[in-house]
Amino acid sequence: MNQLHQFSEILSKLGTVGFGANLAGGKIHWTNSEGKVVAHAAIKAILSWAATNNSAMWAHAIGQFQDANIPVIKPADEKSEYIGNITDEQAAELAAAIGLTAGAEYIYRAANGANGLYLAVFGFKAESIELSAEDITRKRRSSIGYIVQMLGNIGEIMSNKKRTEEAQNLLLHFCDALDQQMEYTLHDEDLIAEALKLQKSIRFWVSIISSQRADVLAFIKQAASKWHRML
């Protein structure tokens, strides 16, 4: 059993359904369905994988990570900062190999919609901790940021007429992902209300995307702007 699957089983037995990460602080915690923290650990970012084009980027090469001084693991034998034509499973294997070399206890895939950020986990403890006001604020901003990023990604794909069907499929996935967000992540009533409105809009966009692509693209950009203002 590899590190990723082994750790998934550990988290599953603890009843975890969500997580909150302070990447710049090198910390992560996992919560159960009641929103209670049941485990925490230190982390370093390894690899980011994108579902839209089956590509990966080493964490140390991501500009936003560099700007935020996020703890990362840089492979010793890296040949390229960008890796094209790589599946999620292959990215997991690659991240696990690098994490093992760096002495990680486990490897964790932090999901961002269909995308994933692979993290090396150190000092894992299955215990509860009290979240600070800063942690709570960060978790809210992270939830909003995920939605803004997804809308931005879909809008970018929509800009290319040839990728309309891809955008439609991603919208459907995003609509389903919002259910999980509302059940486990979006605890604030105002965010849940806005997410429900967004879901309703997405279902409408999917129904007209083939014939009114430009209008749907405009709607998506408006929604992204609205959510960004909530940060």
N, C-alpha and C positions, 0 to 999 in steps of 0.2 A: 504494500500500500504506500503511495507516494505522500509527500508532506502535505500537499494541498487536500487530498481526500481524507487523510488522517485528521487534519485540523478541522475539516468540515464536520466530521463525525463528532469530534469533541464539542464543537460549538452547538451542534444539533442536540446533543444530550443535555446541554445547559439551557436549552429552550430559546436560543438567540434568534431574533427575527430582523434585527437591524444593527447598525453600527454608527459611531460618530468618530471622526478622525480629526486630529489636529496635526496635519502633515508637517507644518513648520516646527511644531514642538516635538515631533517624533513620537506622538502618542495616539492610541486608539482605544475605544471601549466598545463593548457589545451590549445590546439591550434585549430584554425579553418582550413579550407581547404587551406587558403592562408599562413598558417604558423604563423599567428598572435596569440599572447596570448590573450585569452578572459576571463580567470578566473585563480585564484590561491588559495592555501590554505596551511595550516600546516598539517602534517600527522604523524601517528605512525603505524607501521606494526603490523598486527595481526596474519595472517595465510597464509601459502603458500600451494596451491593445485596443484597436479601433475596429468595431464590427462593420462599419460602413464600407471599408475597402480592404479588410483583412490585412492590416498593417500594424506594426509595433514601433515604439520609440523608447530607447533607453531613458530612464527617468532623469539621469544626470544631464541629458542633452535638451530637456524641455525648458524653454525660456522662463516660463512662469515658476518652475521649481527653482531655477537658478536665482531668480529675483527674490524669492521668499526664503532662500537658504534652507530648503527642505533637505533633511538627511537622505542620502541616496547611496546606492551601491553601484560602483562603476566596474564593469567586467574588465579583467586584466587583459584579455585577448580580444577585445572588441574590434571588429573590422568596419562596422558602419553604425552611425547613430540611429539610422532608420532601417527597418526590416520590412520589405514588402512580401506579399503573397504568403502570409503565415496565418494559420488557423489559431483559434483560441486555445485549443489543446496543445499545439506546438509552443505557443507563447508560455503556457503554464509550465511545460517541461523545461523550457529555457530558463524561466525565472527560478524554478526550483533548483536547477543545477547551480546557478549563480548564488542563490541564497544559501545553499548547502556549503559552498566554498567559503562564504562569509560567516559561517557559524550560526545561521538562523535556526531557531527551534522549529519554526513552522513557516509555511508560505500561505498568505491569505490573498484572495481575489476580492478587492473592493469593487463592487459593481456600480457602474454609472450607466444605468439603462442597459443596453446590450454590450457596452464597452466595459473594460476592466482594467484596474490598476493593480498590479501584483506587488505585494509588500512582503518584506522579510520581517518576521515577528520574533521579538526577543523578550525575555522576562515575563512570559505569559502567566497571569494569575487569575484563577477562577474565583473571583470575589467581587463584592459590591463596593462601589465608591460613590461619594456624593459629587455630583457635577457642580462646577462653579457656574456663576452667572455668565462668565465668558464662554464656557463650554456650551451652555444652553443657547446663547446667542449665535455661536459658531454653527451649531447644529441647524438652527433655523436658516441661517444664511446658506449653508451647504445644500439644504433641501431646495431652496429657491434657486440657487446656482445650478443645480442639476437640471431643473426645468428650463432655465434660460439657455443653458448649453444645448439641450436637446432641441429646443425650438430653433436655435441658431444653426445647428447641424442640418436640420431638416430644411431650413430656409436656404442654406448653401446648396444643398442637393437640388432643391426646387429651381434654383437659378439656371440649371442645365436642363433644357427641355427633354433631352434624351434620358434623363434619370427620373422622370415623373413617376414611373411605376415603383422605382426604388423608394422614392419619397412617400408614396402611398403606403407601402408596406411598413416603413419606419413609423409613420403616423399611427398605424394600427397597433404596432408594438408599443409605442409611447402611450397610447390610450389604455392599454392593459397595464403598463408599468405604473400609471397613475393610481390604479386601484391599490397596488401594493404600497405606494407612497402614502396614500390616504389612510391605509389600515395600520401601517407600522411606523411611518416617519413624520408625516405632517400632523403633529399633535395640536397645533394652534387652529382655532375655529376659523379664523379669517383665511388661512392658507387652504384649509379643506374646502371652504366655500368657493374660493377662486379656482381650485383644482377641478371641482365639479363643473364649473362654468367652462373651463378649458376642455374638459372631456366632451361636453356637449358640442362645443365648437369643432373639435377634431372630427367627431362623427359626421358633422355637416361638411367639413372640408373634404373628407374622404369621398363623400357622395358626389362632389362637383369637381374634383381635382382634374379629371380627364378633360373636361370641356372648359373649365375656367381656371387654368393653372395660374395665370397672372394675378387673379383676384385672391386665390388661396395663398400665394406667396406674400401678397400685401397683408392679408389677415395674420399670417404667421409672424411677420415682422412686427406688426402692431402688438401681438400677444407677447412677443419676446421683450419688447420695450416696456410693456406694462409690468411684467414680472421683474424686469431689471430694476424698475423704480422701487420695488418692494424690498430690495436688498438693504 
